[in-house]
Amino acid sequence: MGTPDFAVASLEEILKQNYNVVAVVTAPDKPAGRGQTLQQSAVKQFAVKHNLNVLQPLNLKSEEFIQELKKLNADLQIVVAFRMLPESVWNMPKHGTYNLHASLLPKYRGAAPINWAIINGDKKSGVTTFKLKHEIDTGNILFQKEVEIKENDNAGNLHDNLMHEGKILIIETIKKIELCEKNNSELPFISQNNLEASHAPKIFKQDCKINFDLDAEKVNNLIRGLSPYPTAFTTIHNEDKIQTLKLFNTKIEFCNNDVKAGAIISDNKTYLKIKCKTNLLTVYELQLEGKKRMLIEDFLKGYKINNTAFCQ
C-alpha cells in the first residue's frame, strides 16, 4: 500500500525477492495540469508495468473494498507513504500490517519527517519498520536504520537516501516475520510507550515563508529542508516591483557588519547575498515568480538588483 516514488522502491525490492504480491493498493487517479488529465500515482504506474493487481479505493472503509481485500487472503500488508488505515484493514492479515516510516521513531511521527529533520538542524535521521495499531506512528518497532544528514543535504537528497535504506529494511522485516513463523518464536519488538516522541506535521505554505530576522543557520536549514519541494520563499522588493522568490540552494557566509536583515548584496554578475540576523546567505539557485528555476549567474543576466533592494 503506497502512492509516491518513495513507496515504489520498496515494492520493486519485494518483487525482486520473489514474494507473491497479490495486490497493490494506491490512491485513485487524479486530474492534474492545465488539461486536467488523469494522472496515475507512481506506485500504480510501476504496478501496471509489472502486471500487478491494482486496487484504488476512494473509501478505505467501504464494504466493497474490505471484501476485495478479504478475497485476496494476504498473509501480510506493507504500507509505505499511504493514507491512514482503518482497523478493519490493518488488522486483517494473519501477520498484521507493517509500516515503513522515514524517521527514527518515536521521533518525527507524522506527515513530513524528512523535511522537519533538516529544518530543525538534525545531524541524523533514519527509517523504521513498525506494526500498525490505532494511534498513528505509535506501533511496536521491529527494525531501524540510522542515516547521516550531511551539511549540504537537502530534503531531496535525504529522501533518496532514506528510500534506499527503507527498501532494504522492508525486506529484513519480511524475512524476520518469515523466520519467526518458521521457528514459532516471538518477534523482537521494541515498544514506543516509554520513549520520548516528537512530531512532524504536514507542511503548509506559511511554514515555507523565510524570516531573515533569524540566524543564518536557521534560515539555511529551512531552505535545505524545503528543497526541492515545497520550497522556501520570500518576497523581493526591487525598485517598484514586489515579487515572490523561491530559494533552493544557499550557503552561509560569515559577516560581522550591521547591515539590516533582508538586505541584498550583489555585483549583478556572479553573486547575490542576503543578510540574516547574523551572517549572510549566498544564493546559488533560485526561481522568480513566472520564471524557471536557474543558477544565480543566469538569473543575474536578466535581472538587475538595485542597491536598495531587500527581501522580506
N, C-alpha and C positions, 0 to 999 in steps of 0.2 A: 504494500500500500504506500503510494508516494506520488508526487507530482513533478518537482523540478529536476534539473540536471543532477543535483546533489544525490537524489534517490536513484538515478539511472546507474551510477557506478556500482552501487550495492546489488541491484537487480542483475546487472551484467555479470558480476562476480559469482552470484548464486547460480546462474546458468552455466558458467564456466566450470563450476564444481559439480555439475551434473545432477543438481537437485531438481525434483519434479515440481515446477511452478504450475499449479493448477489454475491460477488466475492472477491477474494484476488488477488492482483497484486504484483508480486515479480520478482526478477532477473531470467534470463534464467539459466538453469543448466550449470555448468562449469566443465571442466576436472581438476582433482586435484590428487596430489600424484604421486608416481613413475609409477603407472599403467595408469595414466591419465584417470581414470574412472570418469564418470559424477557425480558431487555432487549437490544435491538439497540444496537450501537455507534453513535456519532454519524455516522461515515462510512457505515455501512450504511443508516441512516435517510435520509441525503441521496442515496445511490446508488439506493435503491429508488424514491424520489420522482422521480428523473430517469431511471428505466428503464434503469439500467446493470447490466451483468452482474456479479454479486457472488459471490466465492469466499470461503469461511470454513473454511480447513483447520485441523484440530486439530493435525496434524503437518506442519510445513513441509518435512520430508524424505520424506514419503510418496510412493511411486511414482505413486499416483493423482493427487496434486496436481501433481507435476512434469510428468506427461503432459498434464494440463489446461493448464498454462502454455505448454508447447511448442506445443500446437494453436493457441493464441492468436496466436503468431508476432509478439509485440510487438517494436517497434524499441528501446524504451526503457522502463525501470521507474523510477518516482519513489517514494521512501519518505519518509513524514513521520510521526513518532511511531508506530513499529511495532516488532515484535519483531526480534531478531537473525536474519538470514537465512543459510541455508547457501550455500556456494559454488555448488551446483547451481542455485540460484535467482538469486543476484545476478549470476552470470556468464553467464546465459542470453541476454539480448537483444544484438542487434548493437552497440548503443551503450552497453551496460552498465546499471548501476543507480546512480542519484544520490539522495543523502540530503539533506534539509533539517534542519539542527541548530540549536537555539536558543542558540547562543553563538558567540563569535569563536574558532573552533578555531585552535590546539590547546588553548585554554583551556576548561576545563569539559567534558571528554569524560565521557560517562556519562548517567545517567537523569534527573538533576534540575538541569540547568544554570541554569534561571530562578531557582529557589529559592536556590541557593548563591551566585549573583552578588549578590543583595541581602543575604543573611545575612552575607557577607564584606565588605559595605560598598562594593562596586564602584560607580563613577560611570558606567560604560558597559557595555553588553552588545551583542548583535547576532545576526545569523543568517548561516549558512554553508551553501553547497551544495558537496558533495564527492562523488567517485566511490567507491563501496564497494569495499573489499578485505577481507582476512581479519580483521585486528585492528579492533575496534570504534572508530569515530570517528577513524580514522587515515588515511583515503584522501586522495588529492590534491585540494586545494581548487580550486574553479573561481571562485566569487564569494563576497564577504562584504559585509554592510551593517551599519554601526555604528548603535546606538541608545542614546541618553542615558538613564541611570537618574536620575530626578529625586528630590529629597529625600523627597517624600511618596509615591512609587511603592511599591506592594506587588507581590507575585508575580502577582496578578490583573491589574493594570494592565500590567505588563511582558509577561505572557503575550499580552495582546491586541495590544500594540504590535509584538511580535515576530511574531505571527501575520499581521498586516497586511503587514509588511515581507517576511516569508517568502514569501507568495504572489506578490509582485512578483519576488522573486529566483528563484523556481522558473520563472517564465515567461522571465526573462532567460537562465536556464540552458538551457532547451529551445531557445530561439531561437538561442543561441550554438552549440549542438550541430548544429542545422539548417544554420546558416551555414557552419560549418567543414566539414560534409559536402559542401555545395554547392561550396565553393571548394577542396575537397581539402586543407585546411590543418589544422594542429595546434591542439588546444585549449590555452588559456593556463593550464595547471595550475601550482599552487604546492605543492611538497612540504612535508609537515609534519615530515619527518625531523630537520631541524636547528633546529626551533622548540621553545621551552620549553612543555611541556604541564602541565596541571593537571586534576584530576578532580572530577566532581560525582556522587558515588554516590547511590543510592536513599536516600530519607529514611525512617527508621523512627521509631517512637513515642518512643524515648529521645532522639532528636535534637530533639524538639519541646518537651522539658521546659525551662522557664525557670530560669536560675540568677541570682538577684538579687544575688549576690556579685560579679557582673561590672559593668563600667561601663555606665551607662545607654545609651550609644550602641550597644554590642554587643547589649544586650537588645532595644532598639528595632529594630535591624536583623533580629534573629531573628524578632520578631513580624511585621515587614513581609514578610520572606522566606517566611513560612509562612501568610500571609493572602491569600485566604480559606481556602486548603486546603494542607496538612493541619491547620494552625492550632497556634500555640504555646499551651502550657497551664501552669498552676501549680496548687497546692492552696491554698485559702483556709482559714485557721484562724480561726473567728469564734465566740466563746463556746465551746459544747461541740460545735460542728459542724466537720467537715473535709470539704470538697467540692472537686471539680475545677472550675477556672475557665479558660475559653479567652479569650484576648485577641486582638482583631482590629485595633484601631486605637489607637495611643498616640502621645504626643509628649513629647519631653524638656523638662524644666523645671529651670532652674538651682537648686541647693540647696547651701548651704555649712554646713549643720548636721551633727551627728554622730548622727542618727537611724539606728538599726540597719537594715541591708539586709533588705528584705522587709516592713518596717513599712508599714501602710496609714494614709493620712491622708484623711479625708473629712468633709464637712459633713452627710452623709446626705440631701442635697437635690440638689446640682448637680455635685459633683465627687468623684472618687476618684483618689488618687495613691499610687503605690507607690515606696518608696525602693530605689534600687540602691546598688551600692558607691559610685558617685559620682552625684549628682543624682537627680531624681525622674522617674518616668514618669506623666504624666497619661493616664488611660484614658478613651477616648471610646466604644468599642464592645466588648462582652464577652458571654459566654454561660456561665451557671451550669449545672452538670450537671442534666439533666432539664428545662431551660427553653430557650426560643428565644433566638436572638441579639438583643440590644437595645442601644439607646443608654444611656449611663450615667444620664441623668435618669430614664428609665423603670425601669431596674434598681433605683435607689435608692428609688423609690416603694414597692417591695415587699420591700426587703431592708435591714435596719438593720446598720450597721457598728459593732461595739464598739470602744472606744478602745484595746483591747489586740490587736485583730485583726492578723494578718500573713499574708503569702504565703510559701510555701516550695517 
